[in-house]
Amino acid sequence: MTVKDEFSKRLRTAMKTAGIKPGGTELERAFSLEWRGSPISVQTASNWINGKYLPRPDKLRVLARVLRIDPHVLMYGTSEAMTVAEGRHAREDRTTYAERQTIDTFLSLPTPQRLIVRDVINAFALAYGAVDAGKE
């Protein structure tokens, strides 16, 4: 079995796990919701699924985010990276797309603004008894 075939198998499995039908149209649509570059074609998505081509690293990262799987695991299979990522993925499984988008936006802010946002969130959490905010 070639690297492309093994990737294809992992991709189809990840798609099923993520609730995406293993077809080019479905993958292209899901991918396009996260991808900010030039759109991919249905044919490109089909080529990934069928093991004809491998995605470039930038597209692999987005593909993995869409499928909620570690990019390394998607490309190469199970590894030590999986155990490190398990906690993060467990948390991501409980979040909606809008929440993940908000978190990504937060992470793109400069550090001083991130600290302000963190303080506001902690204040809300304390006011509503959601968590013991501020404890690290």
DADA-V639154 format. One record per backbone hydrogen bond with DSSP energy under -1.0 kcal/mol. NH is the residue of the N-H (numbers start at 1). CO is the residue of the C=O. E is the energy in kcal/mol with one decimal. If there is no record, write none. Layout:
nh=NH co=CO e=E
nh=NH co=CO e=E
This chain:
nh=6 co=2 e=-2.4
nh=7 co=3 e=-2.6
nh=8 co=4 e=-2.6
nh=9 co=5 e=-2.1
nh=10 co=6 e=-2.2
nh=11 co=7 e=-3.0
nh=12 co=8 e=-2.5
nh=13 co=9 e=-2.1
nh=14 co=10 e=-2.7
nh=15 co=11 e=-2.5
nh=16 co=12 e=-2.2
nh=17 co=13 e=-2.4
nh=18 co=14 e=-2.1
nh=19 co=16 e=-1.2
nh=20 co=15 e=-3.2
nh=23 co=21 e=-2.6
nh=27 co=23 e=-2.3
nh=28 co=24 e=-2.7
nh=29 co=25 e=-2.2
nh=30 co=26 e=-2.3
nh=31 co=27 e=-2.8
nh=32 co=28 e=-2.5
nh=33 co=29 e=-1.1
nh=34 co=31 e=-1.4
nh=35 co=31 e=-2.2
nh=45 co=41 e=-2.0
nh=46 co=42 e=-2.7
nh=47 co=43 e=-2.6
nh=48 co=44 e=-1.9
nh=49 co=45 e=-2.3
nh=50 co=46 e=-2.6
nh=51 co=48 e=-1.0
nh=52 co=47 e=-2.5
nh=53 co=47 e=-1.3
nh=60 co=56 e=-2.8
nh=61 co=57 e=-2.1
nh=62 co=58 e=-1.4
nh=63 co=59 e=-2.9
nh=64 co=60 e=-2.9
nh=65 co=61 e=-2.0
nh=66 co=62 e=-2.7
nh=67 co=63 e=-2.1
nh=69 co=64 e=-2.3
nh=74 co=70 e=-2.5
nh=75 co=71 e=-2.4
nh=76 co=72 e=-3.2
nh=77 co=73 e=-1.9
nh=82 co=79 e=-1.0
nh=84 co=80 e=-1.3
nh=85 co=81 e=-2.2
nh=86 co=82 e=-1.5
nh=89 co=85 e=-2.9
nh=90 co=86 e=-2.5
nh=91 co=87 e=-1.7
nh=92 co=88 e=-2.5
nh=93 co=89 e=-2.2
nh=94 co=91 e=-1.1
nh=95 co=92 e=-1.5
nh=100 co=96 e=-2.4
nh=101 co=97 e=-2.5
nh=102 co=98 e=-2.2
nh=103 co=99 e=-2.4
nh=104 co=100 e=-2.6
nh=105 co=101 e=-2.3
nh=106 co=102 e=-2.6
nh=107 co=103 e=-2.6
nh=109 co=106 e=-1.4
nh=114 co=110 e=-2.1
nh=115 co=111 e=-2.3
nh=116 co=112 e=-1.5
nh=117 co=113 e=-2.5
nh=118 co=114 e=-2.7
nh=119 co=115 e=-2.2
nh=120 co=116 e=-2.2
nh=121 co=117 e=-2.6
nh=122 co=118 e=-2.7
nh=123 co=119 e=-2.2
nh=124 co=120 e=-2.3
nh=125 co=121 e=-2.7
nh=126 co=122 e=-2.5
nh=127 co=123 e=-2.5
nh=128 co=124 e=-2.0
nh=130 co=125 e=-2.1
nh=133 co=131 e=-1.6
nh=135 co=132 e=-1.4
